[in-house]
Amino acid sequence: MPSAVSLRYARALVDVVTSPGGFTAGDPRTLTAQLEEFEQLLEQNTELKILFTTPAIPVAKKMAVLAEIAPKMGIAQVAHNFLAVVLEHERFSLLGEIVEAFELLLNERLGVVVAQVSSARALGEAEKQDLETALRKRTGKQVQMSFSLDPSLIGGVSAQVGSTIYDGSVRGQLERLRAALAGQATVSQS
């Protein structure tokens, strides 16, 4: 769970990119990918991470490095400006939390839910479309799905949207059947 500080920075960026004329380069969700890419760069490059997170290094030097790196990575100007603000306020150690909070708040603002879909086998495009349609009807929102394979499901699909799990797997059906039979067995023994 992101901290209150991270949420404040993320909310400010969401307000900017969702305001009229705030982000003119297409879908504001592309900023999430750009910020995540920058965060991954920091995780992979220890020297850069130390540079950006060490308070003893002057902010001007950090800004110069950011100004050199951001265009090479193809980071949008609004994301570059945001990173500069985070850097100026010496909150780069919270960048991962801020990006996570940004994605959550942006999806919420845009009416998008994230669904983690597990299936026993790879789903075809038609099955993915049917599942997206069903989840959109269930949630009343746009659905962004990520897929993973889980052979333990035996067959079918399980989808988690927030804290709600929609279980259409064979394993889930067997567990519900087992619970129902166990409940009948205790009732008939009484």
N, C-alpha and C positions, 0 to 999 in steps of 0.2 A: 504494500500500500504506500503510495507516494506521500511524502511529508506535506505539511501545510505550505511550506515555502515552495516546494516543487509545484504544488497545485496552483499557487498564485502566479508563478511564471508561466505555467502551461495555459492557465485561463487567459492571461494577457495575450499570449500568442494566438489562441483560438479566437479571441475577440477581434484581433487585427485581421486574421486571414478570412474570417467569415463576414466581416463588415463589407458593405458595398465598395468595390474598388480596392479591397484589402489585399487580394491575391488574384492577379490577372493572368497568371501563367497556367491556368487550367484547374485541375482538381487539387484542393488544398491538402489532400491526403498524401500527395507526393512529397510534401515537406517532412512527413513522418519518416519516409524512406531516406531522405537526405540527412536528417538529423541522426537517424540510426546508423547510417554509413559513417558519419563523422565520429559518432560514439565508438563504433567498431575500430576506426582508425586509431583512436586514443587507446583502446584496449590492446591493440596489436603493437603499438609503438610506445614503449615505456618512456622514452625520452620526451615525446610530445605530451604524454600524460603528465609527467613531472613538470614540464614547462608550464602547462596550462593550470595546474592545480597548486603549484607552490606559491604561497603568498609573498615570498621574498623576491620573486622575479617581478620586475616592473611591468605594470599593465600595458604600457606603451610597447614594450618588446613583444608581449603576448599578442597584442592587436596587430602588430606588423606580421607576425607569423600567421595569424588567422587570415589576414588580408592576402597573404601569398597562397595559402592552402585552399581556401574556399572556392575561388574561381577555377582552380585546377580540378576540383572535385565536381564542378558543375552545380554548386549549391546556389539556390535562388537567392536573390538579394534580400528578401524578407527573412529568410533563414539565417543568412550571413549577419544581418543586423541584429537578429535575436541572439545569436551566439555572441556577438560583441557585447550586448547588454548583460548577458549572463557572465561573461568574462569580466566586464567592468565592475560588476557587483561581487566578484570572486565566489561564484556559485558553480563553477565548472565541476566540482566534485559531485554535484547533484544532477549532472546532465542526464544520466541514465534514468533517474526518477522523473525528471522533467519531461523527457521524451515519452516515457510510459504514460504519464498523466496527460500529456498533450494528445496522444492517440485516443485515450479513453474519452476525454472531454470533447475532442473533435468529432468522434463517432457519435457521441450523445447529441451534440449540436446538429449534426447532419442527419440524425435519425437512422443510424446504422448500428446493427448489432453484430458482434463477432461470434461465429459458431465454430467450435472445434468438433470436426466430424471424424469419427473413427469407423472403419469398416473392415470386414474380414478379407476383402479383396479390393483391388483398385476399381473405382467406379468409372463408368463411361460418361461421356459428356451429357447424354440424355438423362442419365440417372442423377447427375449433379444438378442439372437444370430443374428436374422434378423435385429434388430435395430442397433446392433454393426456393422454389415456388411454395412448397409446403411450409417451410420455415417462415417465409415472408407473410403468409396468411396467418400463421400461428402468432407471430410476434407483432404484426402490423408495421414492421420496419424493413428497411433494406437489410440484406444479409451479406456479410463478408465471411466467406468460409475458408477454413484451412483444413486440409485432409491429412489423415495418418492411417496406417494399416495396423490392425490389431487382430491377429489370427485367433486370439482367445475368444473373440465374439462368435466364432463358429460360422455365422452367416448374418446378414442384415447390417444395420447401421445404428450407431449411437451418436447423438449430437448434443453438445453442451453449449447452451447460450446463457451466458452469465452463470447464475447458480442453478439454472433449470436444466435437467437432463431429459432428453427425449430418447428413450431406449426402444428401438425396434430390432434389436439383435436377437438371435436365437438364444444366446447365453442368458439375456435378460428375460426372455419368455420362459426359459427353463427354470430360472430362479423364482419367477413369480408363480409358476406352476408348483414348484417344490414348496414354497411358502403357503400356498393355498392348501396343498395336500397335508402339510404339517399342521395347519390350523384345523382341518377337518379331523385329523387323527386325534388331536387333543380334545376336540369337542365330543367325538364318539366314545372316547375313553371315560368321560365324566359320568 
